[in-house]
Amino acid sequence: MQAIKGQGLSALKVSLVLALSVLSHPYAFATSASSTPDTLNSEPIDPAQLNLLEGVEYASVSQLNDKYTLQGLTSVSVVNYLLNRIERLDKNGPTINSIIELNPDALTIAAQRDQERSLGQVRGPLHGVPVLLKDNIQTADSMQTSAGSLALVGQPAADDAFIVQRLRDAGAIVLGKTNLSEWAGFRDPAIPSGWSARGGQTKNPHQLTADPCGSSTGSAAAAAAGFAPLTVGTETNGSIHCPSFMNGVVGLKPSLGLLSRSGIITVSKNQDTPGPITRTVRDAALLLNAMTGSDPTDSVQHVRVPESVDYTARLSADALRGKRIGFPASYDQVSADESQDPNFARALQVLRDAGAELVPVAEPSYETSPYMEHYQALLFMDLNREAPNWFSSRQGMPVHSLEELVTFNQSTPGNPAYGQDTITAFLNTPYNEDDYNTLWSDLHSRSQAQIDQLLTEHSLDALVDSADGFVPSIVPVAGYPGITVPSGADAQGTLKGLYFYGPRWSEALLLGLAYSYEQAAQARLTPAFSS
């Protein structure tokens, strides 16, 4: 990832962002790990279906549904086609290595969805649509849920994650699991983004030697490479946002509590959330619709969560018209200076041309909280609290505690061998319940207050920033939503993005704004699969 604004920030903040995998690491590709990702042989494609499959790799959900309903394309043919593409480009050729495991039941499920469709039993827009899940999201099938760690390879999970059950109920086909930065980036700061001991190194399909970012690396790379129309990632801080813009796709981090975390290997219950990673804003909205639901087992959903919201309802090419959008005043107080960030300047002009009123505002900052220095320690404390839940909920694992995990990694390091300084650091982080609650409360409230104040003082509908700024790392601390949408590439070919954010539960608004920009800019690029 290119240098991020704010080079004068303290070493503390740099180490924080390193721990969160939103700054670049020295990039070195790994060979496949000792536990290689599964492959799945496709079946011969019906010759009568071949013409219908043209362009399916980059088809949106709406385009797939048109082919299903109007042209007779089958889900079996689509799954076969995608399996062939994955074998050709993910496991061979440029070896993107985005998929850690394929679902051996995918073709069977596809046939079931085709049968339902033939009987007029279509469950909704995701019926028969393939989806890939980050490998920290449980599935109650034969696939592993390992967070990229060899230490969690063993007996598969007994239950689907809540959002997976919602996707199955919506008719989606779980095609497989995607690779990730091991333990969502919390193993060692020297490990490249997108590397795990189990899955090896995921590459950026646009530029094979470029940083793919993490931790939802495989989900973003797979969406960009045309391996599935829908993928799901998770984020503590930047793990949906960063790989999405670095791989040129759409990534939505929802408000904390909108989506259940039950059945997901989380780092922090105070911040973690799953979210859609797709090629289009509309597909992100459709995926969000399917995953949203009330889960009494997730404590964060005890707050009032919006119900029965259709997140596609505000998707309009005119959604930006008349909206007041705040942008960083550091860009010349009036408009973005072309010399500072030409791509961002062009993106802002697209917003103006679409009818938005742009208002310069002071960016939210880490500096406003005296407790920000404790942030990394708080995440480590969260991980200490969460780890026993992972280990106790899974049977047949090689390890049963963080201490055993450290020992396991020392004896089974993966290829190449990396350290585990982050794991040992949070094992040694002291914990005090009173301090913990006070610090988290302060971080949440101060981060929220910064954003709320900007919205109120300037009568804003939402805010926007360049995707490679620091704001996308502050929004998750507030528990607020943010959406990344492609904005093209810079002169060096590095992919860029635009980041819309706003108050809690503003997903429908943000999706509308992002959709309006997407339609006006038409900035998403097709991967070149080149070095």
Summary of the structure (lengths in Angstrom):
residues: 531
radius of gyration: 21.6
end to end distance: 15.7
largest distance: 66.3
contacts: 1988
relative contact order: 0.14
helix: 39%
strand: 13%
